[in-house]
Every structure is written in C-alpha cells, then in structure tokens.
Amino acid sequence: MPPVAIVTGASSGIGLALTQYLLSKSFCVAMLDINPPPSSFPMTDFTKYIRTDAANWDSLSAAFAQVHAWHSRLDFVALNAGIDDRDDIFSSISSSAPPKKPNMLTFEVNLFGPYYGMKLAAHYMSLNEVKGGKVVITASAAALYAIPIIPQYSATKAGLVGLTRALAPVAQKVGITVNAICPAVVATGLAPPGLMDVFQEQHITPMSTIMRAFEELGDLDGVGNEGWTKGGKNGCIVEASIGSLYYRDEVEKPDEGQEFMTGGAADTWTKVYMERNKNFALMDWEKKD
C-alpha cells in the first residue's frame, strides 16, 4: 500500500509544489485547502482534495478523519498553510478614535492551525500498524530575521520554531519526528502585488531548494523502510535560502545561571508537567477561584 500524506495549504505555492513532489515519490496525497487546486492540476486516484479551513478545529479534524478513512494510515504531514498580516499597529494610529479590536486571523491560521494539525497527526499516526510518522511545519525566514512591517507573520512563524523544538523530543518517543523549514523569499501567491518585482531572480529561492528541505526533513525516500518512523532528523530548523539549506542550532550553550532551563533540570520540568497534562481532559479551565 502506498504511503499517505496530508498537505495543508496544498492548492498553491509551496503546498502545490510539495503535492506534486510527493506524488512523484508514489505517495497518496490529501490536499487540504480552503480553495480548490487549479483546474489544470491532474487529480487521480492518488490525490484527494478536501475543502478545509486549517484554522478551524472542526474543519481540520473532519478532514484528517476523512483522510484516514481513505487508506487507514497516515505517514507524512506537511503543516504548510499560512497567510501574512491582517492588522497594523503603528501605521494606522489615529487621534480621532481609539483602535478597534485587531484582526487575529494570522495567528489562527499560522499558529493555531499547525498546533491543531500536530494534535491530529499524533492521533492518526498512532493508529498505523507501525506507529509513527513524519511532520514538517512550514515556518519562515521571518522567524529568524524579523520583518518589522509584518509583525503578526514574524511572530507566528517564530512561534512555530519554538513549537517544533518543544514538541520534537516528546514526539520522538512515540515514533514521530517534527521538523520545520524556514523558506526565504519564494515566488508564491502569499506576496502582495508588486513585492516580487522588487527582487532580482538571483535573490529568489527556487522551489527545488524548498523540496530538498522537505526531502531531508521527512526522509521521503525512506518511507516504509524498517526504522523509518524512529530514525531521521528531529527538532531541526532549516533555513532554505537560494540554493542552500542552513541548519540553525537551537540556542547558544547556557551559562550556569540558565541551567534550570536545560539538562537535568529539564527532566524535572518534564516529569512534573507530564503528570499534570495527563489530567487535561478532566480539568475545567473556565473554573475561577
């Protein structure tokens, strides 16, 4: 049986290119997007489009369930859907009226969506005959080099880097690897009109570099091989820029005063929080003292 993949934001840009790449690797690919793929895209028995709002738990949960019913397995998930800013702070300051509540859709799509997707991937990958799989999250170079004019985008993508590093060690214990790719400037529909005209061709990262990053992080040629779910890269943050991949280390080695965040102290954090987390389903988070 061929391996099964889910790609969110699959109908355009990086998601569409990744779908095509996975099909070339003999995957069955479920394309999750709020918009359908282009009419020119050849849908076959190996592809399945499911209209999905990646920022909505009910929509995303239903889509994952539909994918699992398709072939009763899930091997690879690319949490790729993303948008740029939907609000501004400093350019829209007005002396005539206080600000309205900001539009936070960017946080919902870019940060909530991948968290929802990770929760669902962990569940369905645990149902595989050989438990486990690979998850790659699309962050951005804006997570590494903040872009002041789009703070929502920069913040949410930086959040994905932190999420990847935090999830990876625990996920690996159940056979799941979690990595993130940070693309530089790529020619996709995400950019507003006129932006790509500013960049010269040599400053634009080709899609082939992005696909190479997904290949390395997902070990896509090894799917189905013995040990595939337990091996490979995990917790990696890869900047994909022009023709190169740069593996970014987590942080500098902490000094003595920061040891409480790492090493043996981290094991204490893990033990205490794991006991607390087991009871999440029983907790009433709305309860007030």
Residue pairs with C-beta under 8 A, 6 or more apart in sequence:
1 71
1 73
2 26
2 27
2 28
2 46
2 71
3 26
3 27
3 28
3 73
3 75
3 76
3 223
3 224
4 27
4 28
4 29
4 30
4 67
4 70
4 71
4 73
4 74
4 75
4 76
5 22
5 27
5 28
5 29
5 30
5 74
5 75
5 76
5 77
5 78
6 29
6 30
6 32
6 63
6 64
6 67
6 74
6 76
6 77
6 78
6 117
6 121
7 15
7 18
7 19
7 22
7 29
7 30
7 31
7 32
7 77
7 78
7 80
8 15
8 32
8 33
8 52
8 54
8 60
8 78
8 79
8 80
8 81
8 113
8 117
9 15
9 32
9 33
9 54
9 80
9 81
9 82
9 138
10 16
10 18
10 19
10 29
10 30
10 31
10 32
10 33
10 37
10 49
10 80
11 31
11 33
11 35
11 36
11 37
11 38
11 49
12 33
12 35
12 37
12 38
12 188
12 189
13 186
13 188
13 189
13 190
14 80
14 138
14 183
14 186
14 188
14 207
14 210
15 31
15 33
15 78
15 80
15 81
16 37
16 38
16 41
17 207
17 210
17 211
18 78
18 80
18 210
18 211
18 214
19 29
19 31
19 37
19 47
21 211
21 214
21 215
22 29
22 76
22 220
23 29
23 44
23 46
23 47
25 220
25 221
25 223
26 46
27 46
27 75
27 76
27 220
27 223
28 46
28 47
28 48
28 70
28 71
29 46
29 47
29 48
30 47
30 48
30 49
30 50
30 63
30 66
30 67
30 70
31 37
31 47
31 48
31 49
31 50
32 50
32 52
32 54
32 60
32 63
32 81
33 49
33 51
33 52
33 54
33 81
34 51
34 52
34 53
34 54
36 49
36 51
37 43
37 49
43 49
48 67
48 70
50 63
50 66
50 67
52 59
52 60
52 62
52 63
53 59
53 60
54 60
54 81
54 109
54 113
54 116
54 117
55 81
55 105
55 108
55 109
55 112
55 113
55 116
57 116
60 113
60 116
60 117
60 120
61 116
61 120
64 74
64 117
64 120
64 121
64 123
64 124
67 74
67 124
68 74
68 124
68 127
72 127
73 127
73 128
73 129
74 121
74 124
74 125
74 127
74 128
74 133
75 125
75 128
75 133
75 134
75 223
76 133
76 134
76 135
76 136
76 218
76 220
76 223
77 117
77 121
77 125
77 133
77 134
77 135
77 136
78 135
78 136
78 137
78 138
78 214
78 218
79 113
79 114
79 117
79 118
79 121
79 135
79 136
79 137
79 138
80 137
80 138
81 109
81 113
82 109
82 110
82 138
82 140
82 153
82 156
82 157
82 190
83 105
83 106
83 109
83 110
83 153
83 190
84 106
84 150
84 152
84 153
84 190
84 192
85 106
85 150
85 151
85 152
85 153
86 103
86 104
86 105
86 106
86 152
87 102
87 103
87 104
87 106
87 152
89 102
89 151
92 99
104 152
106 152
106 153
106 156
107 152
107 155
107 156
110 152
110 153
110 156
110 157
110 159
110 160
111 156
111 159
111 160
111 163
114 137
114 160
114 163
115 163
117 135
118 135
118 137
118 163
118 167
118 178
121 133
121 135
121 176
122 171
122 174
122 176
125 131
125 132
125 133
125 175
125 176
126 132
126 174
128 229
130 175
130 229
131 174
131 175
131 229
132 174
132 175
132 176
132 229
132 230
133 175
133 176
133 229
134 176
134 177
134 179
134 217
134 218
134 219
134 223
134 229
134 232
135 171
135 176
135 177
135 178
135 179
136 178
136 179
136 180
136 181
136 214
136 217
136 218
137 160
137 163
137 164
137 178
137 179
137 180
137 181
138 160
138 180
138 181
138 183
139 157
139 158
139 160
139 161
139 164
139 180
139 181
139 182
139 237
140 153
140 154
140 157
140 182
140 183
141 182
141 183
141 184
141 185
141 239
141 241
142 150
142 153
142 154
142 157
142 158
143 154
143 157
143 158
143 160
143 161
143 182
144 161
144 182
144 239
144 248
146 154
146 158
147 153
147 154
148 154
157 182
160 180
161 180
161 182
161 237
164 178
164 179
164 180
164 235
164 237
165 235
165 237
165 250
167 178
168 177
168 178
168 179
168 234
168 235
169 234
169 235
170 270
171 177
171 178
171 234
172 230
172 234
172 235
175 229
175 230
176 229
177 217
177 229
177 232
177 233
177 234
178 234
178 235
179 217
179 218
179 233
179 234
179 235
179 236
179 237
179 238
180 217
180 236
180 237
180 238
181 210
181 213
181 214
181 217
181 238
181 240
182 237
182 238
182 239
182 240
182 248
183 205
183 210
183 213
183 240
183 241
184 205
184 239
184 240
184 241
184 242
185 196
185 199
185 203
185 204
185 205
186 204
186 205
186 207
186 210
187 196
187 204
187 207
196 204
202 242
203 242
205 240
205 241
205 242
205 243
206 242
206 243
209 240
209 241
209 242
209 243
209 244
209 245
210 240
212 240
212 245
213 238
213 240
213 245
214 220
215 221
216 233
216 238
216 245
217 232
217 233
217 236
217 238
218 232
219 228
219 231
219 232
219 233
222 228
222 231
222 232
235 250
236 247
237 247
237 248
237 250
238 245
238 246
238 247
238 248
239 245
239 246
239 248
240 246
254 261
254 262
259 265
